[in-house]
Amino acid sequence: MKTLWWQTVGTGNCHLVLLHGWGLNAEVWNCILEELASQFTLHLVDLPGFGRSRGYGAMTLDEMAEQVLEQAPPRAIWLGWSLGGLVASRIALNHPDRVQALVTVASSPCFSARDAWPGIKPDVLAGFQQQLSEDFQRTVERFLALQTMGTDTARQDARTLKSTVLSLPMPEVDVLNGGLEILKTVDLREPLSALAMPHLRIYGYLDGLVPRKVVPLLDALWPQSESMVIAKAAHAPFISHPAEFCAALVALRQRLL
């Protein structure tokens, strides 16, 4: 039976939907819930096939976006981290009337390195897909370790991410493969250039998965968006720098009111 896990917390008069990254689940947001719950009504969701959202197979980006949107409030700020950033971006493109503002965190409209575009080398993503079938728990752990590398709190942050994964049943291999396929193939650079709503992009300066070189490229491609780079953060800035991260969201909310 397909069931999308969804939880609503907080008392704020502004809705904020939080979408996690590849291999993880909504528990990853625990470190910032208390800080944000007085400012927002928070909507926590496990993406289809991840965490407690069981019964789903591999999905395309559009399928995932439509599935998540079904349970969402009529209008909200949509925040997506990493793979979740692509899902939130697709919802903003397909249903702009439902999106008050888009926030992407350590995310790229095109994760895969292309001509003159910095990103993850396609053979690295293909290697992860191959390794998933051989030892998928170790492969997921390696991917998590990459996300915190270089930060002052790297070990502690990696432990936080690992405990988030291990606290719930692991996703099925086909779901994980489907997520990697999205990261490998999707390119939203041109579609998002036409986005009219407020769009905040948050990055980690030390991120090894979404290189900081994409920031000025997107500043030029999407002049209507706003970028913010957290100096000592990597791929999970809300874990390593929660105060700075939450302050940016509260400031965005105040601008929208």
HUWOUR-V908930 format. One record per run of one state. SS is the DSSP state (H for helix, E for strand, C for the rest). FROM is the first residue (numbers start at 1). TO is the last residue. If there is no record, write none. Layout:
SS_FROM_TO + SS_FROM_TO
This chain:
C_1_5 + E_6_9 + C_10_14 + E_15_19 + C_20_25 + H_26_36 + C_37_40 + E_41_45 + C_46_60 + H_61_69 + C_70_75 + E_76_81 + C_82_82 + H_83_94 + C_95_95 + H_96_98 + E_99_105 + C_106_111 + E_112_112 + C_113_113 + E_114_114 + C_115_116 + E_117_117 + C_118_119 + E_120_120 + C_121_121 + H_122_148 + C_149_153 + H_154_166 + C_167_172 + H_173_185 + C_186_188 + H_189_192 + C_193_197 + E_198_204 + C_205_212 + H_213_221 + C_222_225 + E_226_230 + C_231_236 + H_237_240 + C_241_241 + H_242_256 + C_257_257
